[in-house]
Structure formats: C-alpha cells, structure tokens
C-alpha cells in the first residue's frame, strides 16, 4: 500500500472545496481546517482556486493532504503543482498527456463501473491502486459493495452527493476515504470534529502547524485565509 493511500485511509474524510470565487473557497478552507479535516481537495472550477490551494499548502497543519480536484487538462496540472498540490483528482479517466504532466504526483481518477475503476487504478504513477467512485450516490452504498467484491485490492474513494451522516456507512462498506462537498460546509465546526472522531480519523489537525480559522470563525486560533465568503456556498457535487 502506498504512503498516499495510507494517508487517505488515516484522513477518512476528504473535504471537497467547490465555490464560484476565491473568497468563498477561502471560507470553505477555513471551515474545513477549523473542523479538523486532514485532507483537502480544492477544485479548479472556481476563480482563484490556485491561490487558495497555495494558501492551504503554506498554512494548513503539518501532515494535511492538500490537493486539486476536477483536474482534467495539462494546464490545470501545471497550475496545481506550481501551487504545491500533493495529489490530483479528476471525475473521469484523463488523457495520457494529462497523466504524464502529473509525473509522480498521486492522481485519483474517477470511474463508475468495475471496468472503469480497475482501469484508472492500474495506470502507472504514484497513485496506482486508488480510484474515485463518481458519482457515488447514483449507485449508492450497494454499488460500492458490489465493486469492492470484484476489486478488493483497489482503494476506492466515493465522492458525489455523500452526506456527512452517511460517511461511516460508506467507510464500513470498504471505502478508503469519502469525499464530501457542500454538505460538509453546512455542518458546524463542532459537528465536523465529531464526525471525524466517529469515523476514526487519526491525527490532530491543529498540531504541528498553523490552524486556519481554528475555531471555525475564520479569524481565531490561526491564520485566516481571506475568509470573507459563505462556507456553505458552492455546488458540493464533489467532482
């Protein structure tokens, strides 16, 4: 098992940040890190995403996974890596040129059928052995179980429409971690911390680094990152 997969398994929950602009993304970042989330996926669909990603890399607690989501072009790969992303995520299998541009950076690509998931998990690179099940709630937990039955060796991260209240069920069904978008940011910081404790996330997200909005108000307990937006804004589809 790769170190990246082990880190995903320890984090248990990946916060998927998706919003229209930099301020709203920054507010989501503050909220997620304030809640103790140890894996952050900042999607490329919002203006200024690369700035928020760079801010997360420089300010998030030590050991936090910070990556870029909805990465589908070589240009986005280059921007994400320049900003310091430690992993990349796409909603589907990307072109070979995009994968080559990522080099050894773990690249979690999406699939839905067993063939698609096995295909992306087998691609060369540091992310070998991991895939994203997307959209997760289309087939539900029963679909994840069925895929895991035939692909027990693949680390699968379901994403798309997952509610925080069902995270434990997805993990119990065999997910290495779950990606949660907009619904996560509608939860109070205290509820996010309780969720992470309930699913067995390891590590203290405020230890060994600078918390970003550590009390959830975007200012106290750490260095706020332009938290002027609404943390609940954004589609939350998790792509």
C-alpha positions as CSV (number, residue, x, y, z in Angstrom):
1,X,0.0,0.0,0.0
2,X,1.4,3.4,-1.0
3,X,2.1,6.1,1.5
4,X,-0.6,8.2,-0.2
5,X,-3.3,5.5,0.2
6,X,-2.3,5.1,3.9
7,X,-2.6,8.9,4.4
8,X,-6.1,8.8,2.7
9,X,-7.1,6.0,5.0
10,X,-6.0,7.9,8.0
11,X,-7.8,11.1,7.0
12,X,-11.1,9.2,6.3
13,X,-12.8,12.3,5.0
14,X,-11.7,14.5,2.1
15,X,-13.2,17.9,2.1
16,X,-14.1,18.9,-1.5
17,X,-14.0,22.6,-1.8
18,X,-16.1,24.0,-4.7
19,X,-17.3,27.6,-5.0
20,X,-17.6,30.3,-7.6
21,X,-14.8,32.6,-6.3
22,X,-11.7,32.9,-4.2
23,X,-13.4,34.4,-1.1
24,X,-16.0,31.6,-0.9
25,X,-13.3,28.9,-1.4
26,X,-11.2,30.5,1.3
27,X,-14.2,30.4,3.7
28,X,-14.7,26.7,2.9
29,X,-11.0,26.2,3.6
30,X,-11.2,27.9,7.0
31,X,-14.3,25.9,7.9
32,X,-12.8,22.5,6.9
33,X,-9.5,23.0,8.6
34,X,-11.2,24.5,11.7
35,X,-13.2,21.3,11.8
36,X,-10.0,19.2,11.8
37,X,-10.2,17.8,8.3
38,X,-6.8,16.3,7.3
39,X,-7.4,16.0,3.5
40,X,-8.4,18.9,1.3
41,X,-9.4,18.8,-2.4
42,X,-9.7,22.3,-3.9
43,X,-11.5,22.1,-7.2
44,X,-10.4,24.0,-10.3
45,X,-13.9,25.3,-11.2
46,X,-13.8,28.5,-9.0
47,X,-11.9,31.6,-9.8
48,X,-8.7,31.9,-7.8
49,X,-8.6,28.3,-6.8
50,X,-4.8,28.1,-7.3
51,X,-4.4,30.9,-4.8
52,X,-6.5,29.2,-2.2
53,X,-4.6,25.9,-2.8
54,X,-1.3,27.7,-2.3
55,X,-2.6,29.3,0.9
56,X,-3.7,25.9,2.2
57,X,-0.3,24.4,1.4
58,X,1.5,27.1,3.3
59,X,-0.9,27.4,6.2
60,X,-2.6,24.1,6.9
61,X,-1.4,22.0,9.8
62,X,1.5,19.7,9.2
63,X,0.6,16.4,7.7
64,X,-2.5,17.7,5.9
65,X,-3.1,16.4,2.4
66,X,-3.7,19.3,0.1
67,X,-4.7,18.6,-3.5
68,X,-6.5,19.9,-6.5
69,X,-9.8,18.4,-7.8
70,X,-11.6,18.4,-11.2
71,X,-8.2,18.4,-12.8
72,X,-8.7,17.4,-16.5
73,X,-6.1,19.4,-18.5
74,X,-2.3,19.7,-18.6
75,X,-2.6,23.4,-17.8
76,X,-4.6,22.6,-14.6
77,X,-2.0,20.0,-13.6
78,X,0.8,22.6,-14.1
79,X,-1.1,25.2,-12.1
80,X,-1.9,22.8,-9.3
81,X,1.7,21.5,-9.0
82,X,3.1,25.1,-9.0
83,X,0.7,25.9,-6.2
84,X,2.0,22.9,-4.2
85,X,-0.6,20.3,-4.6
86,X,0.4,16.9,-3.2
87,X,-2.3,15.0,-5.1
88,X,-4.7,15.5,-8.0
89,X,-8.3,14.3,-8.6
90,X,-10.4,14.0,-11.7
91,X,-14.0,12.9,-12.3
92,X,-13.0,10.5,-15.1
93,X,-10.0,9.0,-16.8
94,X,-7.9,11.8,-18.2
95,X,-5.9,11.8,-21.4
96,X,-2.4,10.2,-21.3
97,X,-0.8,13.7,-21.8
98,X,-2.5,14.9,-18.6
99,X,-1.3,11.9,-16.6
100,X,2.2,12.4,-17.9
101,X,2.2,16.0,-16.8
102,X,1.4,14.9,-13.3
103,X,4.6,12.9,-13.1
104,X,4.9,11.1,-9.8
105,X,2.1,13.1,-8.1
106,X,-0.7,10.8,-7.0
107,X,-3.6,11.2,-9.4
108,X,-7.0,9.8,-8.3
109,X,-9.1,9.4,-11.4
110,X,-12.8,8.7,-11.5
111,X,-14.8,5.8,-12.7
112,X,-18.2,4.2,-12.1
113,X,-18.2,0.7,-13.5
114,X,-15.8,-2.0,-12.3
115,X,-14.0,-1.8,-15.7
116,X,-13.6,2.0,-15.4
117,X,-12.4,1.8,-11.8
118,X,-10.0,-1.1,-12.4
119,X,-8.7,0.8,-15.5
120,X,-7.8,4.0,-13.7
121,X,-6.4,2.2,-10.6
122,X,-4.0,0.2,-12.8
123,X,-2.5,3.3,-14.5
124,X,1.2,3.9,-13.8
125,X,2.2,6.6,-11.3
126,X,2.3,7.2,-7.6
127,X,-1.5,6.9,-7.4
128,X,-1.6,3.3,-8.7
129,X,-4.1,1.3,-6.8
130,X,-6.6,4.1,-6.0
131,X,-9.7,5.3,-7.8
132,X,-12.6,7.7,-7.2
133,X,-16.1,6.3,-7.4
134,X,-18.1,9.0,-9.1
135,X,-20.9,10.0,-8.8
136,X,-21.2,7.9,-5.6
137,X,-24.8,8.3,-4.7
138,X,-26.1,7.3,-8.2
139,X,-25.5,3.7,-7.3
140,X,-25.3,4.1,-3.6
141,X,-23.5,2.1,-1.0
142,X,-24.8,-1.2,-2.5
143,X,-22.9,-0.3,-5.7
144,X,-19.7,0.4,-3.8
145,X,-20.0,-3.0,-2.1
146,X,-20.5,-4.8,-5.4
147,X,-17.5,-3.1,-6.9
148,X,-15.3,-3.9,-3.9
149,X,-16.5,-7.6,-4.1
150,X,-14.8,-7.9,-7.5
151,X,-12.0,-5.4,-6.9
152,X,-10.9,-6.0,-3.3
153,X,-7.4,-4.7,-4.0
154,X,-8.4,-1.3,-5.2
155,X,-8.6,1.6,-2.8
156,X,-11.8,3.4,-3.7
157,X,-12.8,6.9,-2.7
158,X,-16.5,7.5,-3.3
159,X,-17.4,11.1,-4.0
160,X,-20.5,13.0,-5.1
161,X,-23.6,13.7,-3.1
162,X,-22.4,12.0,0.1
163,X,-23.9,13.4,3.3
164,X,-21.8,13.6,6.5
165,X,-24.3,11.5,8.3
166,X,-23.7,8.5,6.0
167,X,-19.9,8.8,5.9
168,X,-19.4,5.9,8.3
169,X,-21.7,3.7,6.2
170,X,-19.5,4.3,3.1
171,X,-16.4,3.6,5.1
172,X,-17.8,0.4,6.6
173,X,-18.7,-0.7,3.0
174,X,-15.0,-0.6,2.1
175,X,-14.2,3.0,1.1
176,X,-10.6,4.1,1.8
177,X,-11.9,7.6,2.4
178,X,-15.0,9.6,1.4
179,X,-15.1,12.9,-0.5
180,X,-17.7,15.3,0.9
181,X,-18.5,18.6,-0.7
182,X,-21.2,21.2,0.0
183,X,-23.0,19.3,2.7
184,X,-19.8,19.3,4.9
185,X,-19.7,23.1,4.9
186,X,-23.3,23.3,6.2
187,X,-22.2,21.5,9.3
188,X,-21.0,23.4,12.4
189,X,-17.3,23.0,13.0
190,X,-18.0,21.0,16.2
191,X,-20.1,18.5,14.2
192,X,-17.3,18.0,11.7
193,X,-14.9,17.3,14.5
194,X,-17.4,14.8,16.0
195,X,-17.8,13.2,12.6
196,X,-14.0,12.7,12.3
197,X,-13.9,11.2,15.7
198,X,-16.7,8.9,15.0
199,X,-15.1,7.5,11.8
200,X,-11.7,7.1,13.4
201,X,-9.7,9.8,11.6
202,X,-6.3,9.9,13.1
203,X,-4.1,12.9,13.9
204,X,-4.7,16.3,15.4
205,X,-5.3,18.8,12.6
206,X,-4.3,21.7,14.9
207,X,-1.0,20.2,16.0
208,X,2.3,20.7,14.3
209,X,1.2,23.6,12.1
210,X,-0.9,26.7,11.9
211,X,-4.6,26.2,12.0
212,X,-6.6,28.1,9.5
213,X,-9.6,29.6,11.4
214,X,-9.1,27.1,14.1
215,X,-12.3,27.9,16.0
216,X,-14.4,28.0,12.8
217,X,-15.0,31.7,12.8
218,X,-12.3,32.3,10.2
219,X,-10.2,34.5,12.5
220,X,-9.4,32.9,15.8
221,X,-7.0,30.2,16.5
222,X,-4.8,30.6,13.5
223,X,-4.2,32.5,10.3
224,X,-7.3,33.3,8.4
225,X,-7.2,33.0,4.6
226,X,-9.4,35.7,3.2
227,X,-12.4,34.2,4.9
228,X,-14.9,36.7,3.6
229,X,-17.3,34.3,1.9
230,X,-20.0,31.9,2.9
231,X,-18.6,28.5,3.7
232,X,-21.8,26.8,2.7
233,X,-21.6,28.3,-0.8
234,X,-20.9,26.1,-3.8
235,X,-22.4,23.1,-5.6
236,X,-20.9,20.4,-3.4
237,X,-21.1,17.8,-6.2
238,X,-17.6,16.6,-5.3
239,X,-16.3,16.3,-8.9
